[in-house]
Amino acid sequence: MKKLMTLATALLLSAAAVSAQDTKQNAKETAHQAKETTKAAGRKVGREADKAGDKISSAAKNTKEDVKDGTNKALNKADRKMKKAERKLDNSK
């Protein structure tokens, strides 16, 4: 009977050790998955930030060109008016 009790105790301790090892392994796998998920999220944030930066850069470039076009149009219009005024002065002489 004593041997049977010793065997049963050893079996229970062995099962507990296996269960603890499984729990430890599951915890390691979960931690690894969490790490990979965090890395993936970080990479996605980086990509989205790059896209946003590109859009801002593009918008700034477009704004700069719009201002340049507007300035050129205004200068051309002023130049045409000056030439018209010069012609009127020349014709009035």
SEBA-765571 format. One record per atom (N, C-alpha, C): residue number from 1; z, y, x negated. Coordinates in Angstrom, 1 decimal. Atoms other than C-alpha are relative to their C-alpha. Layout:
// SEBA-765571
<rec><pos>NUM</pos><pz>Z</pz><py>Y</py><px>X</px></rec>
...
// end
This chain:
// SEBA-765571
<rec><pos>1</pos><pz>0.0</pz><py>-1.2</py><px>-0.8</px></rec>
<rec><pos>1</pos><pz>0.0</pz><py>0.0</py><px>0.0</px></rec>
<rec><pos>1</pos><pz>0.0</pz><py>1.3</py><px>-0.9</px></rec>
<rec><pos>2</pos><pz>-0.1</pz><py>-1.1</py><px>0.9</px></rec>
<rec><pos>2</pos><pz>0.8</pz><py>2.3</py><px>-2.9</px></rec>
<rec><pos>2</pos><pz>-1.3</pz><py>0.3</py><px>-0.6</px></rec>
<rec><pos>3</pos><pz>1.3</pz><py>-0.2</py><px>0.6</px></rec>
<rec><pos>3</pos><pz>-2.6</pz><py>1.7</py><px>-4.4</px></rec>
<rec><pos>3</pos><pz>-1.0</pz><py>0.6</py><px>1.0</px></rec>
<rec><pos>4</pos><pz>0.8</pz><py>-0.6</py><px>-1.1</px></rec>
<rec><pos>4</pos><pz>-4.2</pz><py>2.5</py><px>-1.0</px></rec>
<rec><pos>4</pos><pz>0.2</pz><py>1.5</py><px>0.2</px></rec>
<rec><pos>5</pos><pz>-0.3</pz><py>-1.5</py><px>-0.2</px></rec>
<rec><pos>5</pos><pz>-2.4</pz><py>5.8</py><px>-0.7</px></rec>
<rec><pos>5</pos><pz>-0.5</pz><py>0.8</py><px>-1.2</px></rec>
<rec><pos>6</pos><pz>0.5</pz><py>-0.7</py><px>1.2</px></rec>
<rec><pos>6</pos><pz>-3.3</pz><py>6.7</py><px>-4.3</px></rec>
<rec><pos>6</pos><pz>-1.5</pz><py>0.1</py><px>0.1</px></rec>
<rec><pos>7</pos><pz>1.4</pz><py>0.0</py><px>-0.2</px></rec>
<rec><pos>7</pos><pz>-6.9</pz><py>5.8</py><px>-3.6</px></rec>
<rec><pos>7</pos><pz>-0.4</pz><py>1.0</py><px>1.0</px></rec>
<rec><pos>8</pos><pz>0.3</pz><py>-1.0</py><px>-1.1</px></rec>
<rec><pos>8</pos><pz>-6.9</pz><py>7.9</py><px>-0.4</px></rec>
<rec><pos>8</pos><pz>0.2</pz><py>1.4</py><px>-0.5</px></rec>
<rec><pos>9</pos><pz>-0.3</pz><py>-1.3</py><px>0.5</px></rec>
<rec><pos>9</pos><pz>-5.3</pz><py>10.8</py><px>-2.2</px></rec>
<rec><pos>9</pos><pz>-1.1</pz><py>0.4</py><px>-1.0</px></rec>
<rec><pos>10</pos><pz>1.1</pz><py>-0.3</py><px>0.9</px></rec>
<rec><pos>10</pos><pz>-7.9</pz><py>10.6</py><px>-5.0</px></rec>
<rec><pos>10</pos><pz>-1.3</pz><py>0.3</py><px>0.7</px></rec>
<rec><pos>11</pos><pz>1.2</pz><py>-0.2</py><px>-0.7</px></rec>
<rec><pos>11</pos><pz>-10.7</pz><py>10.4</py><px>-2.5</px></rec>
<rec><pos>11</pos><pz>0.1</pz><py>1.4</py><px>0.7</px></rec>
<rec><pos>12</pos><pz>-0.1</pz><py>-1.3</py><px>-0.6</px></rec>
<rec><pos>12</pos><pz>-9.4</pz><py>13.5</py><px>-0.7</px></rec>
<rec><pos>12</pos><pz>-0.1</pz><py>1.1</py><px>-1.0</px></rec>
<rec><pos>13</pos><pz>0.1</pz><py>-1.0</py><px>1.0</px></rec>
<rec><pos>13</pos><pz>-9.0</pz><py>15.4</py><px>-3.9</px></rec>
<rec><pos>13</pos><pz>-1.5</pz><py>0.1</py><px>-0.5</px></rec>
<rec><pos>14</pos><pz>1.4</pz><py>0.0</py><px>0.4</px></rec>
<rec><pos>14</pos><pz>-12.5</pz><py>14.4</py><px>-4.9</px></rec>
<rec><pos>14</pos><pz>-0.9</pz><py>0.7</py><px>1.0</px></rec>
<rec><pos>15</pos><pz>0.7</pz><py>-0.7</py><px>-1.1</px></rec>
<rec><pos>15</pos><pz>-13.9</pz><py>15.5</py><px>-1.6</px></rec>
<rec><pos>15</pos><pz>0.2</pz><py>1.5</py><px>0.0</px></rec>
<rec><pos>16</pos><pz>-0.3</pz><py>-1.4</py><px>0.0</px></rec>
<rec><pos>16</pos><pz>-12.1</pz><py>18.8</py><px>-1.9</px></rec>
<rec><pos>16</pos><pz>-0.7</pz><py>0.7</py><px>-1.2</px></rec>
<rec><pos>17</pos><pz>0.7</pz><py>-0.5</py><px>1.2</px></rec>
<rec><pos>17</pos><pz>-13.5</pz><py>19.3</py><px>-5.4</px></rec>
<rec><pos>17</pos><pz>-1.5</pz><py>0.2</py><px>0.2</px></rec>
<rec><pos>18</pos><pz>1.4</pz><py>-0.1</py><px>-0.3</px></rec>
<rec><pos>18</pos><pz>-17.0</pz><py>18.6</py><px>-4.2</px></rec>
<rec><pos>18</pos><pz>-0.3</pz><py>1.2</py><px>0.9</px></rec>
<rec><pos>19</pos><pz>0.1</pz><py>-1.1</py><px>-1.0</px></rec>
<rec><pos>19</pos><pz>-16.5</pz><py>21.0</py><px>-1.3</px></rec>
<rec><pos>19</pos><pz>0.1</pz><py>1.3</py><px>-0.7</px></rec>
<rec><pos>20</pos><pz>-0.2</pz><py>-1.3</py><px>0.7</px></rec>
<rec><pos>20</pos><pz>-15.2</pz><py>23.7</py><px>-3.6</px></rec>
<rec><pos>20</pos><pz>-1.2</pz><py>0.3</py><px>-0.9</px></rec>
<rec><pos>21</pos><pz>1.2</pz><py>-0.2</py><px>0.9</px></rec>
<rec><pos>21</pos><pz>-18.2</pz><py>23.1</py><px>-6.0</px></rec>
<rec><pos>21</pos><pz>-1.2</pz><py>0.5</py><px>0.9</px></rec>
<rec><pos>22</pos><pz>1.1</pz><py>-0.5</py><px>-0.9</px></rec>
<rec><pos>22</pos><pz>-20.6</pz><py>23.5</py><px>-3.0</px></rec>
<rec><pos>22</pos><pz>0.2</pz><py>1.4</py><px>0.4</px></rec>
<rec><pos>23</pos><pz>-0.4</pz><py>-1.3</py><px>-0.4</px></rec>
<rec><pos>23</pos><pz>-18.8</pz><py>26.6</py><px>-1.9</px></rec>
<rec><pos>23</pos><pz>-0.4</pz><py>1.0</py><px>-1.1</px></rec>
<rec><pos>24</pos><pz>0.3</pz><py>-0.8</py><px>1.2</px></rec>
<rec><pos>24</pos><pz>-19.1</pz><py>28.0</py><px>-5.4</px></rec>
<rec><pos>24</pos><pz>-1.5</pz><py>0.2</py><px>-0.2</px></rec>
<rec><pos>25</pos><pz>1.5</pz><py>-0.1</py><px>0.1</px></rec>
<rec><pos>25</pos><pz>-22.8</pz><py>27.2</py><px>-5.6</px></rec>
<rec><pos>25</pos><pz>-0.6</pz><py>0.9</py><px>1.1</px></rec>
<rec><pos>26</pos><pz>0.6</pz><py>-0.8</py><px>-1.1</px></rec>
<rec><pos>26</pos><pz>-23.5</pz><py>28.7</py><px>-2.2</px></rec>
<rec><pos>26</pos><pz>0.3</pz><py>1.5</py><px>-0.3</px></rec>
<rec><pos>27</pos><pz>-0.4</pz><py>-1.4</py><px>0.3</px></rec>
<rec><pos>27</pos><pz>-21.6</pz><py>31.9</py><px>-3.3</px></rec>
<rec><pos>27</pos><pz>-0.9</pz><py>0.6</py><px>-1.1</px></rec>
<rec><pos>28</pos><pz>0.9</pz><py>-0.5</py><px>1.1</px></rec>
<rec><pos>28</pos><pz>-23.7</pz><py>32.1</py><px>-6.5</px></rec>
<rec><pos>28</pos><pz>-1.4</pz><py>0.3</py><px>0.6</px></rec>
<rec><pos>29</pos><pz>1.3</pz><py>-0.2</py><px>-0.6</px></rec>
<rec><pos>29</pos><pz>-26.9</pz><py>31.7</py><px>-4.5</px></rec>
<rec><pos>29</pos><pz>-0.1</pz><py>1.2</py><px>0.9</px></rec>
<rec><pos>30</pos><pz>-0.1</pz><py>-1.2</py><px>-0.8</px></rec>
<rec><pos>30</pos><pz>-25.9</pz><py>34.3</py><px>-2.0</px></rec>
<rec><pos>30</pos><pz>0.0</pz><py>1.3</py><px>-0.8</px></rec>
<rec><pos>31</pos><pz>-0.1</pz><py>-1.2</py><px>0.9</px></rec>
<rec><pos>31</pos><pz>-25.0</pz><py>36.7</py><px>-4.8</px></rec>
<rec><pos>31</pos><pz>-1.4</pz><py>0.3</py><px>-0.6</px></rec>
<rec><pos>32</pos><pz>1.3</pz><py>-0.2</py><px>0.6</px></rec>
<rec><pos>32</pos><pz>-28.4</pz><py>36.1</py><px>-6.4</px></rec>
<rec><pos>32</pos><pz>-1.0</pz><py>0.5</py><px>1.0</px></rec>
<rec><pos>33</pos><pz>0.9</pz><py>-0.5</py><px>-1.1</px></rec>
<rec><pos>33</pos><pz>-30.2</pz><py>36.7</py><px>-3.1</px></rec>
<rec><pos>33</pos><pz>0.3</pz><py>1.4</py><px>0.2</px></rec>
<rec><pos>34</pos><pz>-0.4</pz><py>-1.4</py><px>-0.2</px></rec>
<rec><pos>34</pos><pz>-28.3</pz><py>39.9</py><px>-2.6</px></rec>
<rec><pos>34</pos><pz>-0.5</pz><py>0.9</py><px>-1.1</px></rec>
<rec><pos>35</pos><pz>0.5</pz><py>-0.7</py><px>1.1</px></rec>
<rec><pos>35</pos><pz>-29.2</pz><py>41.0</py><px>-6.1</px></rec>
<rec><pos>35</pos><pz>-1.5</pz><py>0.2</py><px>0.1</px></rec>
<rec><pos>36</pos><pz>1.4</pz><py>-0.1</py><px>-0.2</px></rec>
<rec><pos>36</pos><pz>-32.9</pz><py>40.3</py><px>-5.5</px></rec>
<rec><pos>36</pos><pz>-0.4</pz><py>0.9</py><px>1.1</px></rec>
<rec><pos>37</pos><pz>0.3</pz><py>-0.9</py><px>-1.1</px></rec>
<rec><pos>37</pos><pz>-32.8</pz><py>42.1</py><px>-2.2</px></rec>
<rec><pos>37</pos><pz>0.2</pz><py>1.4</py><px>-0.4</px></rec>
<rec><pos>38</pos><pz>-0.3</pz><py>-1.3</py><px>0.5</px></rec>
<rec><pos>38</pos><pz>-31.2</pz><py>45.1</py><px>-3.8</px></rec>
<rec><pos>38</pos><pz>-1.1</pz><py>0.5</py><px>-0.9</px></rec>
<rec><pos>39</pos><pz>1.0</pz><py>-0.4</py><px>0.9</px></rec>
<rec><pos>39</pos><pz>-33.8</pz><py>45.1</py><px>-6.5</px></rec>
<rec><pos>39</pos><pz>-1.3</pz><py>0.4</py><px>0.7</px></rec>
<rec><pos>40</pos><pz>1.2</pz><py>-0.3</py><px>-0.8</px></rec>
<rec><pos>40</pos><pz>-36.6</pz><py>44.9</py><px>-4.0</px></rec>
<rec><pos>40</pos><pz>0.1</pz><py>1.3</py><px>0.8</px></rec>
<rec><pos>41</pos><pz>-0.2</pz><py>-1.2</py><px>-0.7</px></rec>
<rec><pos>41</pos><pz>-35.2</pz><py>47.7</py><px>-2.0</px></rec>
<rec><pos>41</pos><pz>-0.1</pz><py>1.2</py><px>-0.9</px></rec>
<rec><pos>42</pos><pz>0.1</pz><py>-1.0</py><px>1.0</px></rec>
<rec><pos>42</pos><pz>-34.9</pz><py>49.8</py><px>-5.1</px></rec>
<rec><pos>42</pos><pz>-1.5</pz><py>0.3</py><px>-0.4</px></rec>
<rec><pos>43</pos><pz>1.4</pz><py>-0.2</py><px>0.4</px></rec>
<rec><pos>43</pos><pz>-38.5</pz><py>49.2</py><px>-6.0</px></rec>
<rec><pos>43</pos><pz>-0.8</pz><py>0.7</py><px>1.2</px></rec>
<rec><pos>44</pos><pz>0.7</pz><py>-0.6</py><px>-1.2</px></rec>
<rec><pos>44</pos><pz>-39.6</pz><py>50.1</py><px>-2.4</px></rec>
<rec><pos>44</pos><pz>0.3</pz><py>1.5</py><px>0.0</px></rec>
<rec><pos>45</pos><pz>-0.4</pz><py>-1.5</py><px>0.0</px></rec>
<rec><pos>45</pos><pz>-37.6</pz><py>53.4</py><px>-2.6</px></rec>
<rec><pos>45</pos><pz>-0.8</pz><py>0.7</py><px>-1.1</px></rec>
<rec><pos>46</pos><pz>0.8</pz><py>-0.6</py><px>1.1</px></rec>
<rec><pos>46</pos><pz>-39.4</pz><py>54.1</py><px>-5.9</px></rec>
<rec><pos>46</pos><pz>-1.4</pz><py>0.2</py><px>0.4</px></rec>
<rec><pos>47</pos><pz>1.4</pz><py>-0.2</py><px>-0.5</px></rec>
<rec><pos>47</pos><pz>-42.8</pz><py>53.5</py><px>-4.4</px></rec>
<rec><pos>47</pos><pz>-0.1</pz><py>1.1</py><px>1.0</px></rec>
<rec><pos>48</pos><pz>0.0</pz><py>-1.0</py><px>-1.0</px></rec>
<rec><pos>48</pos><pz>-42.0</pz><py>55.6</py><px>-1.4</px></rec>
<rec><pos>48</pos><pz>0.2</pz><py>1.4</py><px>-0.6</px></rec>
<rec><pos>49</pos><pz>-0.3</pz><py>-1.3</py><px>0.6</px></rec>
<rec><pos>49</pos><pz>-40.7</pz><py>58.4</py><px>-3.6</px></rec>
<rec><pos>49</pos><pz>-1.3</pz><py>0.5</py><px>-0.7</px></rec>
<rec><pos>50</pos><pz>1.3</pz><py>-0.4</py><px>0.6</px></rec>
<rec><pos>50</pos><pz>-44.0</pz><py>58.3</py><px>-5.6</px></rec>
<rec><pos>50</pos><pz>-1.0</pz><py>0.4</py><px>1.0</px></rec>
<rec><pos>51</pos><pz>0.9</pz><py>-0.4</py><px>-1.0</px></rec>
<rec><pos>51</pos><pz>-46.0</pz><py>58.5</py><px>-2.5</px></rec>
<rec><pos>51</pos><pz>0.3</pz><py>1.4</py><px>0.5</px></rec>
<rec><pos>52</pos><pz>-0.4</pz><py>-1.4</py><px>-0.4</px></rec>
<rec><pos>52</pos><pz>-44.0</pz><py>61.5</py><px>-1.3</px></rec>
<rec><pos>52</pos><pz>-0.3</pz><py>1.0</py><px>-1.0</px></rec>
<rec><pos>53</pos><pz>0.3</pz><py>-0.9</py><px>1.1</px></rec>
<rec><pos>53</pos><pz>-44.4</pz><py>63.1</py><px>-4.7</px></rec>
<rec><pos>53</pos><pz>-1.5</pz><py>0.3</py><px>0.0</px></rec>
<rec><pos>54</pos><pz>1.5</pz><py>-0.2</py><px>0.0</px></rec>
<rec><pos>54</pos><pz>-48.2</pz><py>62.6</py><px>-4.5</px></rec>
<rec><pos>54</pos><pz>-0.4</pz><py>0.9</py><px>1.1</px></rec>
<rec><pos>55</pos><pz>0.4</pz><py>-0.8</py><px>-1.2</px></rec>
<rec><pos>55</pos><pz>-48.4</pz><py>64.1</py><px>-1.0</px></rec>
<rec><pos>55</pos><pz>0.4</pz><py>1.4</py><px>-0.3</px></rec>
<rec><pos>56</pos><pz>-0.4</pz><py>-1.3</py><px>0.3</px></rec>
<rec><pos>56</pos><pz>-46.4</pz><py>67.1</py><px>-2.1</px></rec>
<rec><pos>56</pos><pz>-0.9</pz><py>0.7</py><px>-1.0</px></rec>
<rec><pos>57</pos><pz>0.9</pz><py>-0.6</py><px>1.0</px></rec>
<rec><pos>57</pos><pz>-48.5</pz><py>67.6</py><px>-5.2</px></rec>
<rec><pos>57</pos><pz>-1.4</pz><py>0.3</py><px>0.6</px></rec>
<rec><pos>58</pos><pz>1.3</pz><py>-0.3</py><px>-0.6</px></rec>
<rec><pos>58</pos><pz>-51.7</pz><py>67.3</py><px>-3.1</px></rec>
<rec><pos>58</pos><pz>0.1</pz><py>1.2</py><px>0.9</px></rec>
<rec><pos>59</pos><pz>-0.1</pz><py>-1.1</py><px>-0.9</px></rec>
<rec><pos>59</pos><pz>-50.4</pz><py>69.7</py><px>-0.5</px></rec>
<rec><pos>59</pos><pz>0.1</pz><py>1.3</py><px>-0.8</px></rec>
<rec><pos>60</pos><pz>-0.1</pz><py>-1.2</py><px>0.8</px></rec>
<rec><pos>60</pos><pz>-49.5</pz><py>72.2</py><px>-3.3</px></rec>
<rec><pos>60</pos><pz>-1.4</pz><py>0.4</py><px>-0.6</px></rec>
<rec><pos>61</pos><pz>1.4</pz><py>-0.2</py><px>0.5</px></rec>
<rec><pos>61</pos><pz>-53.0</pz><py>71.8</py><px>-4.8</px></rec>
<rec><pos>61</pos><pz>-0.9</pz><py>0.6</py><px>1.1</px></rec>
<rec><pos>62</pos><pz>0.8</pz><py>-0.6</py><px>-1.1</px></rec>
<rec><pos>62</pos><pz>-54.6</pz><py>72.4</py><px>-1.4</px></rec>
<rec><pos>62</pos><pz>0.4</pz><py>1.4</py><px>0.3</px></rec>
<rec><pos>63</pos><pz>-0.4</pz><py>-1.3</py><px>-0.3</px></rec>
<rec><pos>63</pos><pz>-52.5</pz><py>75.4</py><px>-0.8</px></rec>
<rec><pos>63</pos><pz>-0.5</pz><py>1.0</py><px>-1.0</px></rec>
<rec><pos>64</pos><pz>0.5</pz><py>-0.8</py><px>1.1</px></rec>
<rec><pos>64</pos><pz>-53.4</pz><py>76.8</py><px>-4.2</px></rec>
<rec><pos>64</pos><pz>-1.5</pz><py>0.3</py><px>0.2</px></rec>
<rec><pos>65</pos><pz>1.5</pz><py>-0.2</py><px>-0.2</px></rec>
<rec><pos>65</pos><pz>-57.1</pz><py>76.3</py><px>-3.5</px></rec>
<rec><pos>65</pos><pz>-0.3</pz><py>0.9</py><px>1.2</px></rec>
<rec><pos>66</pos><pz>0.2</pz><py>-0.8</py><px>-1.2</px></rec>
<rec><pos>66</pos><pz>-56.8</pz><py>77.8</py><px>0.0</px></rec>
<rec><pos>66</pos><pz>0.3</pz><py>1.5</py><px>-0.3</px></rec>
<rec><pos>67</pos><pz>-0.4</pz><py>-1.4</py><px>0.4</px></rec>
<rec><pos>67</pos><pz>-55.1</pz><py>80.9</py><px>-1.5</px></rec>
<rec><pos>67</pos><pz>-1.2</pz><py>0.6</py><px>-0.8</px></rec>
<rec><pos>68</pos><pz>1.1</pz><py>-0.4</py><px>0.8</px></rec>
<rec><pos>68</pos><pz>-57.8</pz><py>81.1</py><px>-4.1</px></rec>
<rec><pos>68</pos><pz>-1.3</pz><py>0.3</py><px>0.8</px></rec>
<rec><pos>69</pos><pz>1.2</pz><py>-0.3</py><px>-0.9</px></rec>
<rec><pos>69</pos><pz>-60.6</pz><py>80.8</py><px>-1.5</px></rec>
<rec><pos>69</pos><pz>0.2</pz><py>1.3</py><px>0.8</px></rec>
<rec><pos>70</pos><pz>-0.2</pz><py>-1.2</py><px>-0.8</px></rec>
<rec><pos>70</pos><pz>-59.0</pz><py>83.4</py><px>0.7</px></rec>
<rec><pos>70</pos><pz>-0.1</pz><py>1.3</py><px>-0.9</px></rec>
<rec><pos>71</pos><pz>0.1</pz><py>-1.1</py><px>0.9</px></rec>
<rec><pos>71</pos><pz>-58.7</pz><py>85.8</py><px>-2.3</px></rec>
<rec><pos>71</pos><pz>-1.4</pz><py>0.3</py><px>-0.4</px></rec>
<rec><pos>72</pos><pz>1.4</pz><py>-0.2</py><px>0.3</px></rec>
<rec><pos>72</pos><pz>-62.3</pz><py>85.3</py><px>-3.3</px></rec>
<rec><pos>72</pos><pz>-0.7</pz><py>0.5</py><px>1.2</px></rec>
<rec><pos>73</pos><pz>0.7</pz><py>-0.5</py><px>-1.1</px></rec>
<rec><pos>73</pos><pz>-63.5</pz><py>85.9</py><px>0.2</px></rec>
<rec><pos>73</pos><pz>0.4</pz><py>1.5</py><px>0.2</px></rec>
<rec><pos>74</pos><pz>-0.4</pz><py>-1.4</py><px>-0.2</px></rec>
<rec><pos>74</pos><pz>-61.4</pz><py>89.1</py><px>0.4</px></rec>
<rec><pos>74</pos><pz>-0.7</pz><py>0.9</py><px>-1.1</px></rec>
<rec><pos>75</pos><pz>0.7</pz><py>-0.8</py><px>1.1</px></rec>
<rec><pos>75</pos><pz>-62.8</pz><py>90.3</py><px>-3.0</px></rec>
<rec><pos>75</pos><pz>-1.5</pz><py>0.1</py><px>0.3</px></rec>
<rec><pos>76</pos><pz>1.5</pz><py>-0.1</py><px>-0.3</px></rec>
<rec><pos>76</pos><pz>-66.4</pz><py>89.5</py><px>-2.0</px></rec>
<rec><pos>76</pos><pz>-0.2</pz><py>1.0</py><px>1.2</px></rec>
<rec><pos>77</pos><pz>0.1</pz><py>-1.0</py><px>-1.1</px></rec>
<rec><pos>77</pos><pz>-65.9</pz><py>91.4</py><px>1.3</px></rec>
<rec><pos>77</pos><pz>0.2</pz><py>1.4</py><px>-0.5</px></rec>
<rec><pos>78</pos><pz>-0.2</pz><py>-1.4</py><px>0.6</px></rec>
<rec><pos>78</pos><pz>-64.5</pz><py>94.4</py><px>-0.6</px></rec>
<rec><pos>78</pos><pz>-1.1</pz><py>0.4</py><px>-0.9</px></rec>
<rec><pos>79</pos><pz>1.1</pz><py>-0.3</py><px>0.9</px></rec>
<rec><pos>79</pos><pz>-67.3</pz><py>94.2</py><px>-3.1</px></rec>
<rec><pos>79</pos><pz>-1.2</pz><py>0.4</py><px>0.8</px></rec>
<rec><pos>80</pos><pz>1.1</pz><py>-0.3</py><px>-0.9</px></rec>
<rec><pos>80</pos><pz>-69.9</pz><py>94.2</py><px>-0.3</px></rec>
<rec><pos>80</pos><pz>0.2</pz><py>1.4</py><px>0.6</px></rec>
<rec><pos>81</pos><pz>-0.2</pz><py>-1.3</py><px>-0.6</px></rec>
<rec><pos>81</pos><pz>-68.3</pz><py>97.2</py><px>1.4</px></rec>
<rec><pos>81</pos><pz>-0.1</pz><py>1.1</py><px>-1.1</px></rec>
<rec><pos>82</pos><pz>0.2</pz><py>-1.0</py><px>1.1</px></rec>
<rec><pos>82</pos><pz>-68.2</pz><py>99.1</py><px>-2.0</px></rec>
<rec><pos>82</pos><pz>-1.5</pz><py>0.2</py><px>-0.2</px></rec>
<rec><pos>83</pos><pz>1.5</pz><py>-0.2</py><px>0.2</px></rec>
<rec><pos>83</pos><pz>-71.9</pz><py>98.4</py><px>-2.5</px></rec>
<rec><pos>83</pos><pz>-0.6</pz><py>0.7</py><px>1.1</px></rec>
<rec><pos>84</pos><pz>0.6</pz><py>-0.7</py><px>-1.2</px></rec>
<rec><pos>84</pos><pz>-72.7</pz><py>99.5</py><px>1.0</px></rec>
<rec><pos>84</pos><pz>0.4</pz><py>1.5</py><px>-0.1</px></rec>
<rec><pos>85</pos><pz>-0.4</pz><py>-1.4</py><px>0.1</px></rec>
<rec><pos>85</pos><pz>-70.7</pz><py>102.7</py><px>0.4</px></rec>
<rec><pos>85</pos><pz>-0.8</pz><py>0.7</py><px>-1.1</px></rec>
<rec><pos>86</pos><pz>0.8</pz><py>-0.6</py><px>1.1</px></rec>
<rec><pos>86</pos><pz>-72.5</pz><py>103.3</py><px>-2.9</px></rec>
<rec><pos>86</pos><pz>-1.5</pz><py>0.3</py><px>0.4</px></rec>
<rec><pos>87</pos><pz>1.4</pz><py>-0.2</py><px>-0.6</px></rec>
<rec><pos>87</pos><pz>-75.9</pz><py>102.8</py><px>-1.1</px></rec>
<rec><pos>87</pos><pz>0.0</pz><py>1.3</py><px>0.9</px></rec>
<rec><pos>88</pos><pz>0.0</pz><py>-1.2</py><px>-0.9</px></rec>
<rec><pos>88</pos><pz>-74.9</pz><py>105.4</py><px>1.5</px></rec>
<rec><pos>88</pos><pz>0.1</pz><py>1.3</py><px>-0.8</px></rec>
<rec><pos>89</pos><pz>-0.1</pz><py>-1.2</py><px>0.9</px></rec>
<rec><pos>89</pos><pz>-73.9</pz><py>107.8</py><px>-1.3</px></rec>
<rec><pos>89</pos><pz>-1.3</pz><py>0.3</py><px>-0.6</px></rec>
<rec><pos>90</pos><pz>1.2</pz><py>-0.2</py><px>0.7</px></rec>
<rec><pos>90</pos><pz>-77.1</pz><py>107.3</py><px>-3.1</px></rec>
<rec><pos>90</pos><pz>-1.1</pz><py>0.5</py><px>1.0</px></rec>
<rec><pos>91</pos><pz>0.9</pz><py>-0.4</py><px>-1.0</px></rec>
<rec><pos>91</pos><pz>-79.1</pz><py>107.7</py><px>0.1</px></rec>
<rec><pos>91</pos><pz>0.2</pz><py>1.5</py><px>0.5</px></rec>
<rec><pos>92</pos><pz>-0.3</pz><py>-1.3</py><px>-0.5</px></rec>
<rec><pos>92</pos><pz>-77.3</pz><py>110.9</py><px>1.0</px></rec>
<rec><pos>92</pos><pz>-0.4</pz><py>1.1</py><px>-1.0</px></rec>
<rec><pos>93</pos><pz>0.3</pz><py>-1.0</py><px>1.1</px></rec>
<rec><pos>93</pos><pz>-78.3</pz><py>112.6</py><px>-2.3</px></rec>
<rec><pos>93</pos><pz>-1.4</pz><py>0.6</py><px>0.1</px></rec>
// end
